[in-house]
Structures are given as C-alpha cells and as structure tokens.
Amino acid sequence: MEGWQRVFVLHARPYSETSLLLDIFSESDGRVTVLAKGARSRRSNLKGALQPFTPLLMRWGGKGEVKTLRSAEPVSMGLPLSGTYLYCGLYVNELLMRVLGQEIGYSALFFDYLHCLQSLAALDTSAEPVLRRFEFSLLAHLGYGVDFLHCAGSGEEVSDEMTYNYRQERGFIASVMPTALTFTGRQLRAFNQREFPEIDTLRAAKRFTRMALKPYLGGRPLKSQALFRQFQLPVSKPEE
C-alpha cells in the first residue's frame, strides 16, 4: 500500500532501540502491522504522534506481513479520552485487534469506529450504549447474520412479551423457560434498532454481545477488561 490512508493506531510497542511496531486500523486495508523505524529517536518528528485515538494519515509499503512506514502525519489532536472513557477506548481497540484478520478491508466499520471514539470523547454519562452499538456493528461487519425480528423455529415475527432462547448459528427460538440465553421480543427489537432506552434492555444487550463475540475471541480474556476492573477498585486510605 503506497497511497495515503486514514488510520488509527490500535496498539504501539517498542521495537529495537528507536523503533515502534504498530497495529493500525486503516480505512481501506483494515488491520495492518507496520514498523515505524526510528519513531522513538530524539530527532523523530513523529515522536508522540503515533498513539491510539489520534487521527492520522499514513503511507506504508513492503510485501511481508509487517509493512514499513513510509510517512505519517496527524490530522488533528488526539481525541480526549480519560478515566472510564479511556478504558472503553482501549477495550474497543483490543476487540478490533483480536477479531479482525490482517489486511481485510472494513471501510464502513472504520467510520463506525471513528464515530464510537468521537461519542466516547463527548460523553459525560454512561458509555454502555455507545459500546453496545459498536459491538453490534462489529458483529454485523464480521458477517454475524442473526435475525432479531423473526423466530427461527416458526419464521413468525417476534412478539414483544414473548421470550426467545438464543441458539448459536440458528437464531432465536420461542421458549417459556427463562435462562441466561433468553430474551424478550421487545429486547430483540431493540437489538435490531441498536437503541437501548431502558436499563434492562441495555443489560440484555451486553449479555447478548458477550455471547456472540465469544467464538471470535476464543478462551483468552481481554486485558482491557481486567485493567478497567482494577481502575474501578476503591483506593484504600492510609492508616493514620
């Protein structure tokens, strides 16, 4: 890839004495691993710019799995994520790193990701609805084609007050036995619209996306979730 692309850095780690190895999410090529030679040297004009949540323009080249950065420049200042919203951004980045294959284009998802970060940066309330919308968007772009509006058993449209049991690779089957896999028709309609006006619907959405993403994530836990739990732990006061 020799032309300029809009990108975000998902993760950056030191490589050799002065370089960085970057996992990036690009508008046209999806997730790409790029070696930024000399990016950590004192004379580098990119020092501090190749960070998550900073909109960038970037060019790279090479034929191997790891590309070589040709040039990069920030489009604007980094999006101001802090506290809880920073951990939410790290969670979204880790999701993309874990589930997206290398160099597979997801142009529409790139803009869903950008909108997610912009929404997190502008929030002063719960981030949960923003995260759930992005998770549903990610599942759709991965080809997760579950039908939220029809019963997989009968083909009939879901009824708001009826309960439906989720069957992986099949969809939702009408059921009167409530389990951790059961959702109401009203909740399923909310999932389809990606709108969560009530707390029970929001909690149900989180329960569903956790189940639906599990096959893509495998057995390894997300590091960002562990960091977030540590962030939420109360700080003990020193003894007087």
C-alpha positions in Angstrom: 0.0 0.0 0.0 1.8 3.1 -1.2 -1.0 5.8 -1.1 -2.2 7.8 1.9 -4.8 6.3 4.1 -6.7 7.5 7.1 -5.7 5.4 10.1 -5.8 5.0 13.9 -3.2 3.2 15.9 -4.7 0.4 17.9 -1.6 -0.5 19.8 2.1 0.6 19.8 5.0 -1.2 21.3 8.8 -0.6 21.3 10.9 -2.4 18.7 14.7 -2.3 18.9 16.2 0.8 20.5 14.5 3.5 18.5 11.6 2.0 16.5 7.9 1.2 17.1 5.8 -1.8 16.0 2.3 -0.5 15.3 -1.0 -2.3 15.0 -3.2 0.1 13.0 -6.7 0.2 11.7 -6.9 1.7 8.2 -9.8 2.9 6.2 -9.1 0.7 3.1 -6.9 -2.1 4.3 -8.3 -2.9 7.7 -5.9 -4.1 10.4 -2.2 -3.8 9.4 1.1 -4.3 11.3 3.6 -1.5 10.5 7.2 -1.0 11.6 7.9 2.7 12.2 11.7 2.9 12.0 13.3 5.5 14.3 10.0 6.7 15.6 11.3 6.8 19.2 14.5 8.6 18.4 15.0 12.1 19.7 15.1 13.6 16.2 11.9 11.9 15.0 9.1 14.3 14.1 6.6 11.5 14.8 7.6 11.1 18.5 4.4 11.3 20.5 2.1 11.3 17.4 1.8 7.5 16.8 -0.5 6.9 19.7 -4.0 5.4 20.0 -7.0 7.8 19.4 -5.1 10.2 17.2 -6.4 10.6 13.7 -3.5 10.0 11.2 -2.7 10.0 7.6 -0.2 7.3 6.8 1.7 5.6 3.9 3.5 2.3 4.2 5.0 -0.4 1.9 6.5 -3.8 1.8 5.4 -7.3 0.8 5.7 -9.2 4.1 3.2 -9.4 7.0 4.9 -6.5 8.7 4.9 -3.4 6.5 7.4 -0.5 6.7 6.1 3.0 7.5 6.9 5.5 4.7 5.4 8.6 6.2 2.7 9.7 8.6 1.2 12.9 9.9 -1.5 13.7 12.4 -4.8 15.0 11.0 -5.8 16.6 14.3 -5.1 16.4 18.0 -5.8 13.1 19.7 -9.4 12.5 20.9 -9.6 13.5 24.6 -10.4 10.2 26.3 -9.8 9.9 30.0 -10.9 8.0 33.0 -13.6 5.4 32.3 -13.8 6.6 28.6 -10.1 5.9 28.1 -10.6 2.3 29.3 -13.6 2.0 27.0 -11.5 3.1 24.1 -8.8 0.6 25.0 -11.5 -2.1 25.1 -12.7 -1.2 21.6 -9.1 -1.2 20.2 -8.4 -4.6 21.8 -11.7 -6.0 20.3 -10.5 -5.0 16.8 -7.1 -6.4 17.3 -8.5 -9.7 18.4 -11.2 -10.3 15.9 -10.1 -8.7 12.6 -7.9 -10.6 10.2 -4.8 -8.9 8.7 -5.3 -6.7 5.7 -9.1 -7.3 5.2 -10.9 -4.1 4.3 -13.6 -2.8 6.6 -14.3 0.7 5.3 -17.7 1.1 6.8 -16.5 -0.3 10.1 -13.7 2.2 10.1 -16.3 5.0 10.2 -18.3 3.2 12.9 -15.1 3.0 14.9 -14.4 6.7 14.4 -18.0 7.6 15.4 -17.6 5.4 18.5 -14.4 7.2 19.6 -16.0 10.6 19.0 -19.0 9.7 21.0 -16.8 8.5 23.9 -14.8 11.7 23.8 -18.1 13.8 24.0 -19.7 11.8 26.8 -20.4 12.8 30.4 -22.7 9.9 31.1 -22.6 6.1 30.8 -20.6 4.7 27.9 -22.6 1.5 27.8 -25.0 2.4 24.9 -22.0 3.6 22.8 -20.1 0.3 23.4 -23.1 -1.9 22.7 -23.8 -0.1 19.4 -20.3 -0.6 18.3 -20.3 -4.3 19.3 -23.5 -4.9 17.3 -21.9 -3.0 14.4 -18.7 -5.1 14.6 -20.7 -8.3 14.7 -22.6 -7.2 11.5 -19.4 -6.4 9.7 -17.9 -9.8 10.7 -20.9 -11.4 8.9 -22.8 -12.4 12.0 -26.2 -12.6 10.3 -28.7 -13.4 13.1 -32.3 -12.3 12.6 -33.6 -10.4 15.6 -37.1 -9.9 14.2 -38.3 -13.4 13.4 -38.5 -16.7 15.4 -36.0 -19.1 13.9 -38.4 -22.0 14.6 -41.6 -20.7 13.1 -40.5 -17.8 11.0 -43.1 -15.6 12.6 -42.4 -12.1 13.7 -41.2 -11.9 17.3 -43.8 -10.7 19.9 -42.8 -8.1 22.4 -43.8 -10.0 25.5 -42.8 -13.5 24.3 -39.4 -14.9 25.4 -36.9 -16.4 22.9 -34.0 -18.7 23.6 -30.8 -18.0 21.7 -29.4 -20.9 19.7 -25.9 -20.3 18.2 -25.9 -20.4 14.4 -29.7 -20.7 14.4 -31.1 -17.6 16.0 -33.9 -17.2 18.5 -36.4 -19.9 19.3 -39.7 -19.2 21.2 -39.4 -20.6 24.8 -41.2 -20.3 28.1 -38.2 -21.4 30.1 -36.1 -18.4 31.2 -32.3 -19.0 31.0 -29.2 -16.9 30.6 -29.8 -17.3 26.8 -33.4 -16.0 26.9 -34.5 -12.6 25.7 -37.9 -10.9 25.2 -39.2 -9.9 21.8 -39.1 -6.3 22.9 -35.4 -6.6 23.7 -34.7 -8.3 20.3 -36.4 -5.4 18.5 -34.1 -3.0 20.5 -31.1 -5.0 19.4 -32.2 -4.7 15.8 -32.5 -0.9 16.1 -29.3 -0.6 18.3 -31.3 1.5 20.7 -31.4 0.7 24.4 -33.9 3.1 26.1 -34.3 1.0 29.3 -31.7 -0.4 31.7 -33.0 -4.0 31.4 -32.6 -3.8 27.6 -29.1 -2.4 27.9 -28.1 -5.2 30.3 -29.7 -7.7 27.9 -27.7 -6.3 25.0 -24.4 -6.7 26.9 -25.4 -10.3 27.8 -26.0 -11.0 24.1 -22.9 -9.3 22.7 -20.7 -11.2 25.2 -22.2 -14.5 24.0 -22.0 -13.6 20.3 -18.4 -12.3 20.5 -17.1 -15.3 22.5 -16.4 -17.5 19.4 -14.4 -14.8 17.8 -12.3 -14.1 21.0 -11.6 -17.7 21.9 -10.7 -18.5 25.5 -8.3 -15.7 26.3 -9.7 -12.9 28.4 -9.5 -9.3 27.3 -6.7 -7.4 29.0 -8.6 -4.1 28.8 -11.4 -5.5 30.9 -9.0 -6.6 33.6 -7.5 -3.1 33.6 -10.9 -1.5 33.8 -11.8 -3.6 36.9 -8.6 -2.5 38.6 -9.4 1.1 37.7 -12.8 0.8 39.4 -11.4 -0.7 42.6 -11.6 1.7 45.6 -8.4 3.1 46.8 -7.7 2.2 50.4 -7.0 5.1 52.7 -3.6 5.0 54.5 -3.9 4.3 58.2 -3.4 7.4 60.4 
